[in-house]
Every structure is written in structure tokens, then in C-alpha cells.
Amino acid sequence: MILRARTVLPITAPSIQNGAVVVSGNKISAVGPWPEIKSKFPGEDVVDLGEMILLPGLINAHCHLDYTNMAGLWLPPKKFTDWIPRMLAAKAEWSYTDYARSWLDGAKMLLQTGTTTVGDIEATPELLPEVWDATPLRIISFLEMTGVRSKREPEKILAEALKTLHDLLHPRCSVALSPHAPYSTSPELLQLCGEVARKDILPVAIHVAESDQEFEMFTYARGEMHDWLKKNGRDNTDCGRGTPVQHLEKAGLLGKNVLAIHANYLDEDDFGLLAKRKASVVHCPRSHLYFSHQPFLLDKLVAAKVNVCLGTDSLATVTKTGKEKLALNLFEEMQLLARARPKLPPKNIARMATVNGAKALGRAGRIGQISQGAFADLIALPHKGKTRDIYETVVHHASTIAAGMIDGQWTIAP
């Protein structure tokens, strides 16, 4: 079919007024001005979207669908170590049904707000693949691994994750690895994950340098997180040897397939190290605000040429005000970033939610852009304003999308 719209926004190329996109099966076979596409593809079915911006679906590089229905349970904590026990206690009380319902509710939110691909941290792998089949989303499920509390051997933890990875084959969804964080895993597990990821070219997502307490723990071998984890049986002899990012480097984990989630607290050497290893950083603005972290170091990361993308994190770390209904919504993440950085061009923000996320997830050229050969993952937003404000309109879109398509199939019909 041919999709025609007032504006086609490929992201990786200039916008096209009165543009059109040709969809063949689940891929894009052509994009260009409507008169040109019309003459090259006569007789094809045409869907005229009218006064719309047609752009690639958004890429949510970090989410916890499992925890969607924990939205608004807790006020922002004074310290990160105050929040962890609350989360662990809430998880222990939930059943398989609770997690499944929460996961599916979150997936529905993402579809309605324009996300077509999500990098989701999966703490309940028993949900797979049934939940995959219940949504049209393109999903990379990062299997969460810890091991500090359980005292399980790193080799067994990884072997279990790899078995799940190899057992779950799906045409649209896939499995990857997520050692949870440096403080909740052993250096041995990080090392093993790095070796497997490089060998099999697997994405790896890890929460790192999320809090000032984590930074203090690893850099100086002291502080509340350090003492609390030591009391809970963690072997802290790996602390006091460098920042959390440098800890990943020493374990051999950092690489171009690594998503460094949050990376809020960095020293001057960390920027160059992330850039050298070609790791990506995922920023989650609403979660960042919830914990009152120091201002995100975006300028220094960009100056070092680190790929920075966006995620929603979970709704358990989004502040609820009044009776508002919280939702997983990447547009709200973009808008909060725009408010925090009014001089940041809207085009740059839109790229963080599309092509940058695709690169981080190892899907560059296949998602996050409208180009020949890319998957037909598309969304449409109403637009009746001036065409020079295209990216401004995209970033500040304030409702559900008008239409959506994943893999060449309508998820929200126009």
C-alpha cells in the first residue's frame, strides 16, 4: 500500500511535504514526494492520512513493563537506598497474574502513545512468550540477572538466561541479557555476560551510575549503599577501585552492544571511556526527576560523541500529582527533557527517541527511521500548523497517536 501524508518525516533525511511511503509486506520499499511515488507505483492501494505527520515509531530503549501497575505507590524517596527495599517488598507480594496484567497494561499504553519498539527489562521470564503474542509491539526482552542475595553461582545464573534465550524464538520479538546493576551482581557475572555478548553479538542492558550512593560505593568504598549491601551479605571487595562505569570496564563488559541505563553520576574519565567502547546511554527524564538526581550530563556525553537515547523506565519511578493517570509515554519524556534543556533543538530530542534508540538496541537502519528496507513501523500525528515547526510539533505532541503500524500491519487504524 501507499501511505500519503501532508508531511513525511524520515528522521534521517529532510521532511517531505505532500509525501508518501510505499509499504510492501512488513518493509518500506520507497519514500518520496507524492507525485513521484504515484507515478512509480500506479494502481497501488492508497491510504491518504491527510493533515498528518508520518514518522517512524518511537523507540523506548528502557522500560519495566512488569511494574506498570505499581504507578504512584510511593512518594519520591529521600535516598535511593530507601526506595530499593520498598520495591523488593512490593515485588514479593505480587503473583504471576499481577505481573501479567501489569505487563499487558503497559504494552497497551506504549502502543497508544507511539512506541513501536521497546527494550524491556524482564524480571518475570515466565511471562514469555505469551505476552509477546498478546501485543503487536516489537520487543527486546532483557532477562534480568542479579545473584547477590541468592548467592547463586554466576555460571548457573547465566546458563539459565541463555537457555531461555535459545528456547524463545519469535518473528518479531527477541531476548537479550541484563545483569541488573554493578551493586546487585558479581564482577564474575558481568565478565561472563560480556564474553557471551561479544561472541553472539547480543545487546546487554545494565543500570549503572544511577545514584550518588552507587557512585560513592564503588569510587570510595563507603557510604550508605556500601554499608547496607555489606550487611546484606555482598562481597564489597570490588569497591574503592574506580567509578561504576570503570567497574564495568574492568569486568570486560563495556562495548558497543551495551546500554548503560541512567549513567547519572560520572567522572571526567567516564565520558571518554563510554565513547571509546561505543556504549550507549539511556536517559529516563521522569525517573531522573523522581529521584531528584543531579542535572543529567547530556552536554558532556554528546561532546564525547556518546550515543544517548531515551526510555520511560517504569511507572514505579514517576511522580504522581493529584488524580492524574500515569502512563508510559515517550512523548512526556521528550517534553520533560525539552523543559529541562530549552536550548536543545527539538530535532535532537526526536532523534534520541528514534534513530539513537535503534542504534543502542543494535537495530540501526531497521527501525527508528523511514527508509528503503526498514521495517514498516510508523506512526501518524495530527499537524495543521506551520511546516517549519515539524520537530517542535512531534516533541510536544500531547495525546494518543492518530494511527500506528508495526511490521506493515495497522495497530491503530487511521
Secondary structure, DSSP 8 states (H G I E B T S, - for coil): -EEEEEEE--SSS--EEEEEEEEETTEEEEEEEHHHHHHHSTT--EEE--SEEEEE-EEEEEE-GGGGGGTTSS---SSHHHHHHHHHHHHHH--HHHHHHHHHHHHHHHHHTTEEEEEEEES-GGGTTHHHHT---EEEEEEEE--TTT---HHHHHHHHHHHHHH---SS-EEEEEE--GGGS-HHHHHHHHHHHHHHT--EEEEES-SHHHHHHHHHS-SHHHHHHHHTT--GGG-SSS-HHHHHHHTT--STTEEEEE--S--HHHHHHHHHTT-EEEE-HHHHHHTT-S---HHHHHHTT-EEEE--B-GGGS---TT------HHHHHHHHHHH-TTS-HHHHHHHTTHHHHHHTT-BTTBSS--TTSB--EEEEE--S-GGGHHHHHHT--S--SEEEETTEEEE--
